[in-house]
Amino acid sequence: MTTDDTILIRTATDDDWNAVALLDAHAFGEHQNSEDLAETQILTSSKHVVMAWDGETPVGVAMHFPMSVTVPGGAQVEASGVSWVSVAPTHRRRGILRRMFTEQHRKLDAAGAPLSLLTASEATIYGRFGYGPATEEHSVVLDRRFAQFHPGVPPVTGVRLIESAEASTLLPDIYHRWQRATAGAQPKPPIRWERFFADRENRRHGLTELFFIAHVDGYVAYRRSPTESKIVVQEFIAVTDEAYAELWQVLAGIDLVDTIEVEQAPDEALPFLLTNNRLPKVTSHHDALWCRIMDVKAALEARTYSVDAQFVLGVEDPFLDAGGTFEVTISGGSAVVTRTDAAPDATLKLDVLSALYFGTHSATRFAAASRLWARDKEALHTVNIAFATDRASVMGWGF
Ligand SMILES: CC(C)(COP(=O)(O)OP(=O)(O)OC[C@H]1O[C@@H](n2cnc3c(N)ncnc32)[C@H](O)[C@@H]1OP(=O)(O)O)[C@@H](O)C(=O)NCCC(=O)NCCS
């Protein structure tokens, strides 16, 4: 049997893409067609792909897409979007992921992006590498036949039904206005827009082609089911509350359909636009974006905060060496972060700090889970309200 010492971890070359596709197909049960593979090669390059080889046999892959993300307060922060992570089932649980991740994250650290992001197939994998769940989504089903809107909801004046060709000229600008105002959202690369509007059969999962409705400040892209009386929303983007309310009224007004399925941020206004706030049923909720803070000072100084405060955080990073003790001084919403020898007001691991970073989860929740230890109640309260945000953070596009 091969020992792990005989596994070679190395950066991929342009000749390795078929091996990458083979590993990915076995891991996720879907063969990449040539268009999908070509798109991935536009989103990244082989120098951003780490592979594991057992002799001539490819046995592991992890790559990243260079990207940026909006953080609370609106700054655009450089990030590495880790993706296509898999180890062959012939070689799992022998430390290959850990070795690939060590190599990959040393390179990401040297490249300097303050944040690393991913979406996780399983919640149990990435905490040990300093990643925490950073945004949440609710799967919601609305029985539109019973949807009544409150009388005070702004009337529909500016929503149009549009064709795909017009959508391709309007939607990217609306999305990017929304993205810049929404923590957790990343700019969508041109190749992803091309894929979206190409609307290829293998991406429809048995549903119809895309339909689009648009407002000057928002849009909905949805599909219908040919067998069930339902709409499945693919993207619901609203820059303003007015656009959100108008688009919902039009969507819920599509007759001859029973239900609308949609992924929502946990704090969306839909239940309270309706006279019956119980009508939108949350059928599941799950984490979406995961974050690892690569550079604590750069990351904490990039976002804004709800209160002026001063506290010392003791941050442990069992995976790399991003931890330490940091004094955080917040004034006018901005933080100055310096290393210090002072005793911490709160101690936590990097995955927990990363989960707090986008404001989705609270310090009090992690304290209750024995994953954040504060000096006293006052210190916990200060850290808790400092990281809180007005609106939920939302992942922009899945990668
Ligand atoms: C997830 C996957 C990449 C793990 O690869 P691996 O080489 O078996 O992982 P390693 O042996 O290096 O394990 C590293 C650590 O993670 C843990 N781990 C790995 N996979 C895990 C899982 N699915 N659940 C819980 N823990 C896991 C290991 O126990 C080990 O812990 P330790 O180092 O703290 O003792 C592999 O199982 C796989 O390809 N799965 C299918 C595709 C997938 O889900 N990819 C992730 C996409 S986000």
Ligand as a Chemical Component Dictionary entry (heavy atoms), coordinates in Angstrom:
data_LIG
# 
_chem_comp.id                   LIG 
_chem_comp.type                 NON-POLYMER 
_chem_comp.pdbx_formal_charge   0 
_chem_comp.three_letter_code    LIG 
# 
loop_
_chem_comp_atom.comp_id 
_chem_comp_atom.atom_id 
_chem_comp_atom.alt_atom_id 
_chem_comp_atom.type_symbol 
_chem_comp_atom.charge 
_chem_comp_atom.model_Cartn_x 
_chem_comp_atom.model_Cartn_y 
_chem_comp_atom.model_Cartn_z 
_chem_comp_atom.pdbx_ordinal 
LIG C1  C1  C 0 -13.547 15.978 1.809  1  
LIG C2  C2  C 0 -12.321 15.298 1.210  2  
LIG C3  C3  C 0 -11.640 16.258 0.224  3  
LIG C4  C4  C 0 -11.359 14.962 2.348  4  
LIG O1  O1  O 0 -10.130 14.506 1.811  5  
LIG P1  P1  P 0 -9.144  13.552 2.682  6  
LIG O2  O2  O 0 -7.845  13.484 1.969  7  
LIG O3  O3  O 0 -9.863  12.301 3.001  8  
LIG O4  O4  O 0 -8.987  14.414 4.004  9  
LIG P2  P2  P 0 -7.749  14.306 5.030  10 
LIG O5  O5  O 0 -7.418  12.852 5.223  11 
LIG O6  O6  O 0 -6.637  15.185 4.616  12 
LIG O7  O7  O 0 -8.429  14.889 6.311  13 
LIG C5  C5  C 0 -8.059  16.131 6.855  14 
LIG C6  C6  C 0 -8.836  16.326 8.110  15 
LIG O8  O8  O 0 -10.200 16.551 7.790  16 
LIG C7  C7  C 0 -11.023 15.541 8.364  17 
LIG N1  N1  N 0 -12.023 15.233 7.353  18 
LIG C8  C8  C 0 -11.819 15.023 6.042  19 
LIG N2  N2  N 0 -12.985 14.831 5.420  20 
LIG C9  C9  C 0 -13.937 14.936 6.361  21 
LIG C10 C10 C 0 -15.344 14.815 6.329  22 
LIG N3  N3  N 0 -15.993 14.566 5.187  23 
LIG N4  N4  N 0 -16.005 14.995 7.479  24 
LIG C11 C11 C 0 -15.348 15.241 8.629  25 
LIG N5  N5  N 0 -14.007 15.365 8.719  26 
LIG C12 C12 C 0 -13.324 15.208 7.589  27 
LIG C13 C13 C 0 -10.095 14.376 8.651  28 
LIG O9  O9  O 0 -10.595 13.609 9.714  29 
LIG C14 C14 C 0 -8.822  15.093 9.009  30 
LIG O10 O10 O 0 -8.884  15.600 10.331 31 
LIG P3  P3  P 0 -7.551  15.932 11.172 32 
LIG O11 O11 O 0 -6.461  16.261 10.198 33 
LIG O12 O12 O 0 -7.952  17.104 12.001 34 
LIG O13 O13 O 0 -7.285  14.697 11.935 35 
LIG C15 C15 C 0 -12.714 13.984 0.477  36 
LIG O14 O14 O 0 -13.369 13.133 1.380  37 
LIG C16 C16 C 0 -13.603 14.197 -0.737 38 
LIG O15 O15 O 0 -13.110 14.372 -1.842 39 
LIG N6  N6  N 0 -14.936 14.179 -0.538 40 
LIG C17 C17 C 0 -15.899 14.321 -1.647 41 
LIG C18 C18 C 0 -15.825 15.701 -2.300 42 
LIG C19 C19 C 0 -16.007 16.814 -1.303 43 
LIG O16 O16 O 0 -16.922 16.817 -0.481 44 
LIG N7  N7  N 0 -15.109 17.808 -1.397 45 
LIG C20 C20 C 0 -15.180 19.009 -0.592 46 
LIG C21 C21 C 0 -15.896 20.036 -1.411 47 
LIG S1  S1  S 0 -16.263 21.495 -0.497 48 
# 
loop_
_chem_comp_bond.comp_id 
_chem_comp_bond.atom_id_1 
_chem_comp_bond.atom_id_2 
_chem_comp_bond.value_order 
_chem_comp_bond.pdbx_ordinal 
LIG C1  C2  SING 1  
LIG C2  C3  SING 2  
LIG C2  C4  SING 3  
LIG C2  C15 SING 4  
LIG C4  O1  SING 5  
LIG O1  P1  SING 6  
LIG P1  O2  DOUB 7  
LIG P1  O3  SING 8  
LIG P1  O4  SING 9  
LIG O4  P2  SING 10 
LIG P2  O5  DOUB 11 
LIG P2  O6  SING 12 
LIG P2  O7  SING 13 
LIG O7  C5  SING 14 
LIG C5  C6  SING 15 
LIG C6  O8  SING 16 
LIG C6  C14 SING 17 
LIG O8  C7  SING 18 
LIG C7  N1  SING 19 
LIG C7  C13 SING 20 
LIG N1  C8  SING 21 
LIG N1  C12 SING 22 
LIG C8  N2  DOUB 23 
LIG N2  C9  SING 24 
LIG C9  C10 SING 25 
LIG C9  C12 DOUB 26 
LIG C10 N3  SING 27 
LIG C10 N4  DOUB 28 
LIG N4  C11 SING 29 
LIG C11 N5  DOUB 30 
LIG N5  C12 SING 31 
LIG C13 O9  SING 32 
LIG C13 C14 SING 33 
LIG C14 O10 SING 34 
LIG O10 P3  SING 35 
LIG P3  O11 DOUB 36 
LIG P3  O12 SING 37 
LIG P3  O13 SING 38 
LIG C15 O14 SING 39 
LIG C15 C16 SING 40 
LIG C16 O15 DOUB 41 
LIG C16 N6  SING 42 
LIG N6  C17 SING 43 
LIG C17 C18 SING 44 
LIG C18 C19 SING 45 
LIG C19 O16 DOUB 46 
LIG C19 N7  SING 47 
LIG N7  C20 SING 48 
LIG C20 C21 SING 49 
LIG C21 S1  SING 50 
# 
